[in-house]
């Protein structure tokens, strides 16, 4: 049975990826931060699921988990590594706490390097291992190519991940290890229930408050209409197994016309549409009249 490591599998996209890969006959080593999640998932997913308990930002814990996996591979290569774990810390950038911004980058970007460095020998950079080199799948986002207001820290982390992935892919050609981006749009996960509870108190007294609530409601509504997590799992499975994978898979529930408009419209036009939807134009007109 081929083995794959997936980070951040307790809920959402990571859970969907793990479920699909197990259905396709893989053994999945999945990372969680809490023992109770490890126990729950082991009951749900059966013997093909092996929990790894670590925080992706804890370098020592990640390396210990890599040693745990190595002990179960019997000298063979790891089939794949899926860097999925991530968070979103929303706020207007001009009012976001620097520690929150830094934490966003630490979890969504720095941790990907931590995890990759720990597991890349198992994927084939250790040439003593038997088997074909494995593949790395980095879970990006529609935010890896497009910036949206009020999620600038998240967008920065995903833009960074896209560049990181391209550089890594070209470096790991030395070992035959491929690096592929999977970039989902809206996915229907429990994150949208949490999004309703985000505290906007830090910028309640700023001019961004009303627009921020409007953007929040729009994202929640769109997110709940998104793809099920298993859809992302199917694309990850395809990226891991197809003989000639793309370098990037975009998984967008929007219709083709919306995707085409995003691709061809000038950025300034899109800016104006966003400003109108958030009520920024009215605020500008008010400022000019004072």
VOPAGU-2260 file (C-alpha; in pm, 1 decimal, decimal comma):
REM VOPAGU-2260
SITE   aa  ch    i         X         Y         Z
SITE  UNK   A    0       0,0       0,0       0,0
SITE  UNK   A    1     141,8     338,9    -104,7
SITE  UNK   A    2     164,2     608,4     164,2
SITE  UNK   A    3      85,4     980,1     159,0
SITE  UNK   A    4     127,0    1246,4     427,8
SITE  UNK   A    5    -144,1    1513,8     451,8
SITE  UNK   A    6    -124,7    1803,6     698,3
SITE  UNK   A    7    -425,0    1961,4     869,4
SITE  UNK   A    8    -681,2    1682,8     831,8
SITE  UNK   A    9    -912,4    1734,5    1130,0
SITE  UNK   A   10   -1184,9    1904,7     921,2
SITE  UNK   A   11   -1250,4    2072,8     588,1
SITE  UNK   A   12   -1026,8    2034,7     286,2
SITE  UNK   A   13    -770,7    1816,8     464,4
SITE  UNK   A   14   -1044,3    1579,9     578,8
SITE  UNK   A   15   -1186,2    1564,2     224,6
SITE  UNK   A   16    -844,0    1492,1      75,6
SITE  UNK   A   17    -777,7    1217,6     328,5
SITE  UNK   A   18   -1115,5    1054,4     273,1
SITE  UNK   A   19   -1071,3    1040,8    -105,6
SITE  UNK   A   20    -712,4     912,8     -91,9
SITE  UNK   A   21    -810,2     630,8     143,8
SITE  UNK   A   22   -1098,7     540,3     -87,2
SITE  UNK   A   23    -843,1     520,8    -369,8
SITE  UNK   A   24    -638,5     266,0    -177,5
SITE  UNK   A   25    -370,1     476,6     -11,3
SITE  UNK   A   26    -253,0     475,4     347,2
SITE  UNK   A   27    -269,7     832,5     476,9
SITE  UNK   A   28     -59,6     974,2     756,4
SITE  UNK   A   29    -263,9    1276,5     859,5
SITE  UNK   A   30    -156,0    1555,0    1092,3
SITE  UNK   A   31    -379,1    1693,2    1366,1
SITE  UNK   A   32    -301,1    1904,2    1671,1
SITE  UNK   A   33    -529,8    1733,1    1922,8
SITE  UNK   A   34    -536,8    1375,0    2043,9
SITE  UNK   A   35    -917,1    1371,1    2042,9
SITE  UNK   A   36    -916,3    1453,9    1669,1
SITE  UNK   A   37    -669,6    1170,8    1609,0
SITE  UNK   A   38    -900,0     927,7    1790,1
SITE  UNK   A   39   -1212,1    1051,9    1611,1
SITE  UNK   A   40   -1056,9    1028,1    1265,9
SITE  UNK   A   41    -914,8     683,7    1334,9
SITE  UNK   A   42   -1267,3     564,0    1413,8
SITE  UNK   A   43   -1415,8     736,2    1108,1
SITE  UNK   A   44   -1151,8     644,0     851,1
SITE  UNK   A   45   -1032,7     302,4     963,8
SITE  UNK   A   46    -698,6     126,8     954,5
SITE  UNK   A   47    -568,3     304,6     643,8
SITE  UNK   A   48    -549,9     627,8     844,5
SITE  UNK   A   49    -248,9     685,8    1069,6
SITE  UNK   A   50    -267,3    1002,1    1283,3
SITE  UNK   A   51      34,3    1225,5    1338,9
SITE  UNK   A   52      -2,0    1470,6    1625,4
SITE  UNK   A   53     193,8    1791,5    1571,3
SITE  UNK   A   54     165,2    2162,6    1507,2
SITE  UNK   A   55     305,8    2243,2    1163,0
SITE  UNK   A   56     500,5    2538,5    1307,1
SITE  UNK   A   57     683,1    2317,4    1559,9
SITE  UNK   A   58     998,7    2210,2    1378,0
SITE  UNK   A   59    1105,4    1950,8    1634,5
SITE  UNK   A   60     760,6    1789,6    1642,8
SITE  UNK   A   61     741,1    1779,2    1262,3
SITE  UNK   A   62    1080,3    1610,8    1237,6
SITE  UNK   A   63     977,7    1355,9    1500,1
SITE  UNK   A   64     666,5    1278,5    1295,2
SITE  UNK   A   65     879,8    1232,2     983,5
SITE  UNK   A   66    1087,3     976,9    1173,4
SITE  UNK   A   67     765,8     800,9    1275,8
SITE  UNK   A   68     658,9     777,6     912,3
SITE  UNK   A   69    1004,1     665,8     801,7
SITE  UNK   A   70     983,5     377,9    1045,8
SITE  UNK   A   71     671,0     247,3     870,0
SITE  UNK   A   72     790,2     281,5     510,4
SITE  UNK   A   73    1039,3      -8,0     527,3
SITE  UNK   A   74    1294,3     178,0     317,2
SITE  UNK   A   75    1051,5     271,0      41,4
SITE  UNK   A   76     972,0     621,3     -80,7
SITE  UNK   A   77     670,4     820,4      30,3
SITE  UNK   A   78     421,7     846,9    -257,2
SITE  UNK   A   79     320,3    1203,8    -177,5
SITE  UNK   A   80     314,0    1496,8      64,7
SITE  UNK   A   81      11,8    1727,2      72,5
SITE  UNK   A   82      78,7    2058,3     248,2
SITE  UNK   A   83    -275,9    2155,8     337,2
SITE  UNK   A   84    -270,6    2295,9     692,1
SITE  UNK   A   85    -360,4    2663,7     702,8
SITE  UNK   A   86    -560,3    2938,7     870,3
SITE  UNK   A   87    -723,7    3267,4     776,7
SITE  UNK   A   88    -682,2    3577,0     994,9
SITE  UNK   A   89    -911,7    3845,3     845,3
SITE  UNK   A   90    -887,2    4219,1     908,5
SITE  UNK   A   91    -822,5    4535,8     708,7
SITE  UNK   A   92    -446,8    4554,4     674,9
SITE  UNK   A   93    -419,4    4904,7     818,2
SITE  UNK   A   94    -576,9    4784,1    1142,9
SITE  UNK   A   95    -439,8    4430,3    1166,2
SITE  UNK   A   96    -219,5    4343,3    1462,6
SITE  UNK   A   97     134,4    4276,3    1342,6
SITE  UNK   A   98     149,0    3960,2    1553,3
SITE  UNK   A   99    -163,1    3831,3    1375,0
SITE  UNK   A  100     -11,7    3907,3    1035,3
SITE  UNK   A  101     311,0    3733,8    1133,3
SITE  UNK   A  102     120,6    3430,2    1265,2
SITE  UNK   A  103     -67,5    3403,3     935,6
SITE  UNK   A  104     257,8    3383,6     741,5
SITE  UNK   A  105     408,9    3144,3     995,3
SITE  UNK   A  106     127,1    2891,8     961,9
SITE  UNK   A  107      50,9    2920,8     590,3
SITE  UNK   A  108     398,4    2971,1     449,1
SITE  UNK   A  109     688,8    2912,5     686,3
SITE  UNK   A  110     537,9    2584,9     808,5
SITE  UNK   A  111     528,3    2453,3     450,4
SITE  UNK   A  112     906,2    2479,2     440,3
SITE  UNK   A  113     932,7    2315,7     783,8
SITE  UNK   A  114     717,8    2021,1     676,4
SITE  UNK   A  115     878,0    1987,6     332,6
SITE  UNK   A  116    1232,0    1984,6     471,6
SITE  UNK   A  117    1134,1    1713,9     719,0
SITE  UNK   A  118     965,6    1483,2     467,8
SITE  UNK   A  119    1158,1    1541,9     144,4
SITE  UNK   A  120    1416,5    1268,9     220,7
SITE  UNK   A  121    1128,2    1019,8     232,8
SITE  UNK   A  122    1002,7    1147,8    -103,6
SITE  UNK   A  123    1332,7    1060,8    -266,7
SITE  UNK   A  124    1604,5    1311,6    -188,6
SITE  UNK   A  125    1748,9    1026,0      18,8
SITE  UNK   A  126    1868,2     820,8    -275,9
SITE  UNK   A  127    1901,7     505,2     -65,8
SITE  UNK   A  128    1523,4     466,1     -59,4
SITE  UNK   A  129    1354,9     223,3    -295,8
SITE  UNK   A  130    1085,5     332,6    -537,0
SITE  UNK   A  131     994,7     625,3    -759,0
SITE  UNK   A  132    1030,6     981,2    -626,6
SITE  UNK   A  133     711,7    1114,8    -470,2
SITE  UNK   A  134     517,3    1432,4    -540,8
SITE  UNK   A  135     442,5    1738,7    -328,6
SITE  UNK   A  136     100,5    1902,9    -348,5
SITE  UNK   A  137      76,3    2252,0    -199,9
SITE  UNK   A  138    -277,9    2370,7    -131,2
SITE  UNK   A  139    -299,5    2733,9    -236,7
SITE  UNK   A  140    -617,7    2928,7    -307,4
SITE  UNK   A  141    -790,4    3159,3    -552,0
SITE  UNK   A  142    -620,2    3413,8    -323,6
SITE  UNK   A  143    -284,9    3294,3    -454,4
SITE  UNK   A  144    -348,0    3489,0    -774,6
SITE  UNK   A  145    -604,3    3752,9    -675,6
SITE  UNK   A  146    -616,9    3988,1    -379,5
SITE  UNK   A  147    -940,8    4054,1    -192,9
SITE  UNK   A  148    -999,1    4322,6      71,1
SITE  UNK   A  149   -1001,5    4224,7     440,4
SITE  UNK   A  150    -804,6    3903,1     385,6
SITE  UNK   A  151    -473,6    4062,8     290,8
SITE  UNK   A  152    -267,2    3853,8     533,0
SITE  UNK   A  153    -414,1    3531,9     393,7
SITE  UNK   A  154    -364,8    3652,7      36,8
SITE  UNK   A  155      -2,9    3744,5     111,0
SITE  UNK   A  156      59,2    3394,8     247,1
SITE  UNK   A  157     -93,4    3227,8     -58,6
SITE  UNK   A  158      84,1    3453,4    -308,6
SITE  UNK   A  159     403,0    3363,5    -124,6
SITE  UNK   A  160     316,7    2994,2    -141,8
SITE  UNK   A  161     275,0    3014,7    -518,4
SITE  UNK   A  162     622,6    3161,8    -564,6
SITE  UNK   A  163     771,6    2922,4    -309,9
SITE  UNK   A  164     618,1    2628,3    -495,1
SITE  UNK   A  165     759,3    2735,5    -830,6
SITE  UNK   A  166    1110,2    2775,1    -692,7
SITE  UNK   A  167    1084,5    2445,9    -504,4
SITE  UNK   A  168     960,6    2261,7    -812,4
SITE  UNK   A  169    1261,0    2373,9   -1010,9
SITE  UNK   A  170    1505,7    2289,2    -733,1
SITE  UNK   A  171    1361,2    1941,5    -675,1
SITE  UNK   A  172    1392,5    1846,6   -1042,0
SITE  UNK   A  173    1738,5    1731,9    -927,7
SITE  UNK   A  174    1569,1    1441,4    -747,8
SITE  UNK   A  175    1273,1    1389,2    -980,5
SITE  UNK   A  176    1031,9    1512,9    -710,0
SITE  UNK   A  177     748,1    1713,3    -864,1
SITE  UNK   A  178     574,7    2006,6    -691,7
SITE  UNK   A  179     214,8    2086,3    -788,6
SITE  UNK   A  180     -22,7    2359,3    -673,1
SITE  UNK   A  181    -391,7    2291,0    -614,9
SITE  UNK   A  182    -579,9    2619,4    -576,9
SITE  UNK   A  183    -940,9    2591,5    -458,1
SITE  UNK   A  184   -1201,1    2862,8    -471,8
SITE  UNK   A  185   -1492,5    2845,1    -230,0
SITE  UNK   A  186   -1524,1    2514,7     -43,4
SITE  UNK   A  187   -1815,1    2430,4     185,9
SITE  UNK   A  188   -1640,0    2361,6     516,8
SITE  UNK   A  189   -1698,2    2442,4     886,9
SITE  UNK   A  190   -1468,4    2744,7     848,2
SITE  UNK   A  191   -1771,2    2948,6     736,6
SITE  UNK   A  192   -1948,3    2883,5    1066,1
SITE  UNK   A  193   -1639,4    3014,1    1243,3
SITE  UNK   A  194   -1627,3    3314,1    1009,1
SITE  UNK   A  195   -1962,7    3435,1    1140,8
SITE  UNK   A  196   -1806,5    3465,2    1485,9
SITE  UNK   A  197   -1500,6    3668,6    1381,8
SITE  UNK   A  198   -1465,7    3966,2    1616,1
SITE  UNK   A  199   -1457,7    4292,5    1423,4
SITE  UNK   A  200   -1405,5    4491,6    1741,9
SITE  UNK   A  201   -1051,3    4591,0    1652,0
SITE  UNK   A  202   -1177,2    4805,6    1365,7
SITE  UNK   A  203   -1534,5    4871,1    1477,4
SITE  UNK   A  204   -1464,1    5243,5    1508,3
SITE  UNK   A  205   -1297,7    5275,9    1168,2
SITE  UNK   A  206   -1443,1    5358,2     827,9
SITE  UNK   A  207   -1387,5    4994,9     726,4
SITE  UNK   A  208   -1641,7    4844,7     964,1
SITE  UNK   A  209   -1955,7    4848,0     748,3
SITE  UNK   A  210   -1769,8    4742,7     434,6
SITE  UNK   A  211   -1599,1    4467,4     630,8
SITE  UNK   A  212   -1931,3    4324,8     746,9
SITE  UNK   A  213   -2059,1    4336,4     390,6
SITE  UNK   A  214   -1751,7    4150,9     264,6
SITE  UNK   A  215   -1778,9    3898,3     546,4
SITE  UNK   A  216   -2141,3    3816,7     461,0
SITE  UNK   A  217   -2054,6    3783,9      91,9
SITE  UNK   A  218   -1770,0    3541,3     162,0
SITE  UNK   A  219   -1976,9    3331,2     401,6
SITE  UNK   A  220   -2268,1    3307,5     157,4
SITE  UNK   A  221   -2037,8    3214,4    -130,7
SITE  UNK   A  222   -1837,6    2972,5      79,9
SITE  UNK   A  223   -2140,6    2774,2     187,6
SITE  UNK   A  224   -2232,7    2730,5    -179,0
SITE  UNK   A  225   -1883,6    2608,1    -268,3
SITE  UNK   A  226   -1757,3    2264,4    -361,2
SITE  UNK   A  227   -1765,2    1984,5    -103,7
SITE  UNK   A  228   -1417,3    1907,0      38,3
SITE  UNK   A  229   -1414,7    1572,5    -141,2
SITE  UNK   A  230   -1401,3    1758,9    -474,0
SITE  UNK   A  231   -1061,5    1899,7    -375,0
SITE  UNK   A  232    -960,3    1549,2    -270,7
SITE  UNK   A  233   -1041,1    1420,0    -618,1
SITE  UNK   A  234    -823,0    1687,0    -779,0
SITE  UNK   A  235    -537,0    1613,1    -537,3
SITE  UNK   A  236    -565,5    1242,9    -620,8
SITE  UNK   A  237    -548,9    1328,2    -990,8
SITE  UNK   A  238    -243,8    1552,8    -938,9
SITE  UNK   A  239     -67,9    1277,6    -743,4
SITE  UNK   A  240    -134,1     997,2    -989,9
SITE  UNK   A  241    -167,2    1129,2   -1344,7
SITE  UNK   A  242     144,3    1059,0   -1554,3
SITE  UNK   A  243     180,5    1419,4   -1672,9
SITE  UNK   A  244      32,8    1653,6   -1412,4
SITE  UNK   A  245     -13,8    2025,7   -1460,5
SITE  UNK   A  246     191,9    2257,4   -1245,2
SITE  UNK   A  247    -126,4    2420,8   -1110,4
SITE  UNK   A  248    -487,4    2307,4   -1076,6
SITE  UNK   A  249    -752,9    2573,4   -1019,7
SITE  UNK   A  250   -1069,4    2433,3    -861,6
SITE  UNK   A  251   -1332,7    2703,3    -895,6
SITE  UNK   A  252   -1708,6    2657,2    -853,9
SITE  UNK   A  253   -1778,8    2976,6   -1050,4
SITE  UNK   A  254   -1924,3    2948,3   -1396,2
SITE  UNK   A  255   -1700,4    2977,1   -1700,0
SITE  UNK   A  256   -1815,4    3331,8   -1779,5
SITE  UNK   A  257   -1712,3    3460,0   -1434,6
SITE  UNK   A  258   -1369,4    3296,9   -1465,2
SITE  UNK   A  259   -1324,1    3445,2   -1811,5
SITE  UNK   A  260   -1418,3    3794,5   -1690,8
SITE  UNK   A  261   -1164,9    3774,0   -1406,4
SITE  UNK   A  262    -899,1    3673,5   -1655,9
SITE  UNK   A  263    -959,5    3944,0   -1916,0
SITE  UNK   A  264   -1086,4    4247,5   -1725,5
SITE  UNK   A  265    -821,6    4508,3   -1636,8
SITE  UNK   A  266    -736,1    4519,4   -1266,3
SITE  UNK   A  267    -857,8    4880,5   -1239,6
SITE  UNK   A  268   -1201,1    4777,8   -1364,3
SITE  UNK   A  269   -1220,0    4501,3   -1105,8
SITE  UNK   A  270   -1106,3    4753,0    -841,8
SITE  UNK   A  271   -1399,5    4979,1    -930,4
SITE  UNK   A  272   -1648,4    4692,5    -909,4
SITE  UNK   A  273   -1517,2    4593,4    -565,8
SITE  UNK   A  274   -1521,5    4954,9    -444,5
SITE  UNK   A  275   -1881,2    4997,2    -558,1
SITE  UNK   A  276   -1992,4    4674,9    -391,6
SITE  UNK   A  277   -1827,4    4774,0     -62,8
SITE  UNK   A  278   -1959,6    5129,2     -67,9
SITE  UNK   A  279   -1613,2    5286,4     -92,4
SITE  UNK   A  280   -1726,3    5525,5    -367,0
SITE  UNK   A  281   -1986,6    5682,2    -139,6
SITE  UNK   A  282   -1726,6    5730,5     133,0
SITE  UNK   A  283   -1492,9    5899,2    -117,7
SITE  UNK   A  284   -1769,2    6132,8    -232,1
SITE  UNK   A  285   -1844,1    6221,6     130,8
SITE  UNK   A  286   -1478,2    6298,1     192,1
SITE  UNK   A  287   -1459,1    6529,2    -108,1
SITE  UNK   A  288   -1763,7    6725,2       6,0
SITE  UNK   A  289   -1626,1    6803,2     352,7
